[in-house]
Structure formats: C-alpha cells, structure tokens
Amino acid sequence: MLKSVAILFLVTFFVHSVQVRPDNLNVRLLSDIRKEMAPGATSNILVIFTNNSDTDKEVEFKLSTQDNNWRQIMNYSSILIEKKSSLSKIISIKVPENAKAGDYSINWEAYEKPGNEPFGKVSMPVRVMPSYEIKVVKQTVPPYLFSGDTIVVKYQIQ
C-alpha cells in the first residue's frame, strides 16, 4: 500500500513538473468583437498581457498583418510586465486611406525579449465601411454684379 502511494505521488509530481512552463506569458484582447471603421479612421483596442512567472518579463508587441498599409500608432517594442501580474495596454491602429470596403483580420504577435521568442498571437476582425464622397463643382458664375442684379449660380454634384 505504501509503495503504491509513493509511486502515485512520484508519477503525479513528475507529470506536473513537466507541464509547468518556465515562462507563463499570455496575451489577449479584451474584446474580439468586429469593429466597423471608415477608411482613414483610427481605433483603440485594449490588450491584456499576463505574466504568471516568478520573474519580470520584457515583451515586444507588433502588428503582423500582411498588408503594409495598416499602421499601429504607438511603437510597443519594449513592454515590461512585472512578475505575477497583468498589464493592460491601449493599442491604436489606423485604417489606410485607400482601404477597400470589406472584412479584414488585423493580427499582432507578442515576443519575449531578449530572444524574440513568440509567445502569443491575437487577431481582431475589422469591417471597413464604404466611403462616399460628394464633390460640388460651380458650373457658371457671373464675373461681376451691379447693384440690384439677380444672381444665378449653377452647381454640379458628383
């Protein structure tokens, strides 16, 4: 009986010690609900970093979307997360002016420094709304007026 308890204890100890990761870093978005944005608009996203390890960790968080026109406003190349804590960061992105209407997926990757080892990815769906531009052009304007004249101006809306 004592041998079986000892074996059970040792097996449990070894299994749990193998499953524990030395760097318990995690990254997630507060909300992954699709955002609807207009071309040229900016939006803020709340990202939560969690460090469950016994040491402070330095991480880098960067935009990894394939389209080069999407921009992250702030550079988060060095974020320090204290041990056994969470840290919230507001990430601002800018939709390109020339983005076509449709659905996009904006992706970020988080890397642990100094080895640049990736530890997490987050993705946010974005719908770029169509943009409608109205251009107003004056067609005819009288070159001058006298007192008491009636003015007629024609506009073309495109």
Secondary structure, DSSP 8 states (H G I E B T S, - for coil): -HHHHHHHHHHHHHHHHHH--S--EEEEES----EEE-TT-EEEEEEEEEE-SSS-EEEEEEE--S-TT-EESS-EEEEEE-TTEEEEEEEEEE--TT--SEEEEEEEEEEETTTTEEEEEEEEEEEE-------EEEEE--S---TT-----EEEE-
